[in-house]
Amino acid sequence: MAVRLCSAQVKSAWNNPDANLARAETAVARAAENGADIICFPEQFATGWDPAAAGPAETEDGPVVRRLRQLAAEYGIAVVGSYLEQHDPLPKNTAIAIGPDGSVLARYAKIHLFSPGGEQRACTPGDALGVFPLAGMRFGIAICYDLRFPELFRAYARAGAGAVLVPSAWPCSRIGHWELFIRARALENQMYVAGISTTGSTPAGEYCGRSLVAGPDGEICSAAGRGEECRETLLDPGAVETARSAFPSHSDRRDDLYSRFAGNR
C-alpha cells in the first residue's frame, strides 16, 4: 500500500517558534484531513536556519518537540520536524520523526555541516543514521547539505530504506543544484528522495521553495512552485522493489575495492 507524504513548504517567521508552530498546526490539520500518512517540514522551520543567529537549543523534549508530538497524536499523522538540540559544547541540527501516536520514531543529527555558511562553528555534527518504519515502508532522514554526499544515501539504501526525507533550507542562489542532487540520489539508490525546502526571505538568505520528490527511476513524482504550499505525493514500496529487482545494480557494487581505494588516499 502506498504511503501518502505531505511536503509542507512553509515560510518561517524569523526566530518566532510560536508563530511557526501555529502555522505547522494548520498544515498538519490539512494534511490529516486529506488522508496523508506523514508530513515533513523544512530544516529548522520553527526558527529559520542561520547558525550565526541560532536561537536557544532545546532538550530532547523541549517545547518544539513537545508540540510536534502533541500535533501528531491529536491529528493521527506522522510528523517530521527539526530543532536545535542541546549538546556540549555545541548543539546539533536535529530532525525528529514522530509517529501518529505521538511517539518518537527516530532522531537524526545533520552529519555534514554546511561549512561555507559557518555551520561547523555553531553545531556539532551527527554520527548516526535516522531510520524508521511507517505504513509498510522504511524511511531515512537527511538534512539539506547532506544531499551533496552520496555515501550517506547509499548507507540508507543498505539499511533498507525505500525513501529518504530531506528537510532543507536550500537558497535560490544554488537552486539549480537542488533538482540534480535529489534526482541523482534517488536514481543511484533506486528509492524515493523527497526534498522539503522553505520559501521566502530571512536574514540568512532568499529561498525559492521548489520542494520535490523523485522516484526510484530518478523521475520527478511531484514538484512545488516558489510559494507556500503543502504538496502530497504517493510513495509506493512496490515501485522500489520493482526497480531494484528489474535493474539490480546494487549487487554489482565492489565495496571491497571502494574501501581499499579510500584507504589509499
N, C-alpha and C positions, 0 to 999 in steps of 0.2 A: 504494500500500500504506500502511495506517495506521501511525503511529508510536505505540508504547506508552510513555507517560510515567508515571513513578512520582513522586508528590509525597510527599516524606519529611517529614512533620510530626513533628519530634522536639524534645524538650527539650534545652536547653543547660546543661551543668554549668558554673557561673559561672567564667570565666577558667581553664578546665581543658581545653586543647586535646587532651591525650592521651586523656582520658575521652570527649570528644566525637568524636574521630576513631575511637575503638574502636566507639562507637555507630554511627558512619557506616558502618563496615565491615559491621556486622550488617545494616544497611538495604540497602547495595549488594549484598551476597550474596543477600539475599532477593529483591530486585528482579530481579537477573540470573537467578536460579532460576525466576522467574515469567515470564521472557521479555521483560522491559522493555528498551527501546532506550536510554532515558535516565532518569536520576534527578536530581531537583533538591532541594537543601536550603535551609532558611530563611536569611535575612540574618544574616551574621556568626555562623553556627551554631557555629563552632569555639570561640568565647569567650563568646557572648552579646552583644547590642547595647547599648552605652552609651557615647556619645562622651566623657562626663566621666570614665570609668574604663576607657578602652580599654587593652588590653594592648599589648605591643611590636609595632610594624609589621614586616612581613617584606619581603624582596626578592621579585622576580618568581618565584623558585624556592626560596622558603623552606620550612619544614617542613610547613605545611598544604598548600600547593600540591603539594609533592613527594609527600606521602602520598596526596592525591586522584588524582594521576597514576598512582601505583602501583596503587591500587584499581581505577581504570578499566581499566588494562591487564590486571590479574590476572583480573578478572571479565568482561572484554569488554563493557563497558557505558559509554555516555557519562555523564559526571558534571558537574553544575553546582553549584559551591560558592562560598564567598566568604571574603575575608580582608582584613585591614588592610594595604594596600600601601604600602611606603616611598615617600615623595615629599617634596621640600623645598619649603616649610618644614613643611607638614602632610601627613600620609598621606592616602591615598584609600580610600574604602569600595568595594572592588572585587569583582566577581563574575567567575568564570572558568568557561569551558566547555571540557571535556576530552573528547576522542574516545575511542572504545572501544579504541584502540591506545595510549592514554596521551599522545597529542599535544595541544597546546593549540590549540583551535579559535578561541577568541575571549576577549577580556577586555573588561569594561565597568565603568567607574568611575561611581558614582552621580552623576548630573548635578544633580539637585535635592536639596540637602542640607536636612535637617529642622530649619529654624531655630527652631520652637517648642521643640525639645529641645536647642538649642545645638550642633547638629552642624556648623554652619558655622564654629564656633570651634575645632573639633577636626580637621576634614578639609578637603581640597582638592576642589572639585567636578571631575567629569569633563567632557570636552568632545567626546566621540565616541560613536557608536553601537557596539553589540556584536552583530554578525550572524554566523551560521554555518549551514552546511548539514548536515543529518543525515538519512539514510534517506529521501531524496527530498523533504524539507521544509526550508524556510528558517526559522530561528529568530532572534528578537531577545531581548535581556535588558534588563530594567528592575529597579529596586530600590525596594520599599516606597513611600516618599513620592512617587516618580515617577508613581505611579498617578493623582495629582491633576492631572497636566499632560497633556492630550490631544494636544498638539502632538508630544510625543515618540513616541507610539504611531502617529500619522499618519506621522511620518518613517519608522518601521519598516515600515509598510504600503507606503510608496513605495519602500523598499529591497527589497521583495519578500518580506517576512516573512509567513508564514502562521500563525505562533504567536509569542507573547511570553511568556517565563517571568519571573515577578516574585518572586524570593526576598524575604521580608519578615519584619519583627518588628512585627506590627500589634497594638496593645494592645486589651484588652477595652473600654476607655473610648470607643473610636471604631469598634467592630466593626460598627455599623450602616452606616457608610460603605463598608466593605470590599466587600460584595457589589455595591453600587450602582456603584462605580468599575470593578470587574472586568467586570461585565456591560456597562456603557456603553462601555468601551474596546474590548471585543470586538465589540459590535454596530456601533458607528460605523465601525470599520475592517474589519468582516466577516472576522475572524480569531479564532483561539483565544487566550485570555488565561488563563494559569494562575498563580494566586496561591498561593505556598507559604509559610505562616507558621509561627512557632514556637508553643509552648504552655508553660504553667507560669508560675512566678514567678521573677523576678530582681530585683536591687536597682533596676533601671530601670523595672520595671512588671509588670503582670499580663497574660498573653497567653492568648487563647482558641482558638488554632488556627483552625478553620473554613477550612482550605485548600480552594480550589475552582477549577474550570475552567469557563469559559464558552465556548461555541462561536460560530461566525461569525454565528449568528442571535441571539446575546445570551442564549440559554437556558443553564441550568446543565447541564453534562455530568456532573459529579461533585462531591461536597462532603463534606468530612471533618467529624467532630464536634470535640469540645473536647480529647480526649486524644491521646496519641501514636498515630500510625498511618502506614502507607505505602499511599497510595491510588493505584490505577492507572487511567489514562484513555487511550482510543484517540483519537489526533488524526488526522483524515482530510484529507489535502491536497485530495482531490476535493470535500469539503464546502466548503472555502474557495473553490475555483474556481467551484462551482455558485452559491454565494451572491453572489459578485461579478459573475457573468455574468447571473444572474436579476434582480438589483436593482443596476444599475451606478451607484450614487450617486457613486462617486469621479470619474466622468467629468463630473459636473455641478458639481464644485467650481470656485470662482472664485478661484484662488490669486493672480491678477493684482490683484484687488480687496483680498484679505486683506492682502497685503503693503503695499498703499497705505494701507489703514486703519491698519495697525500703525505706519507711518511718520508718521502724523498725530498720534500720542499727544503 
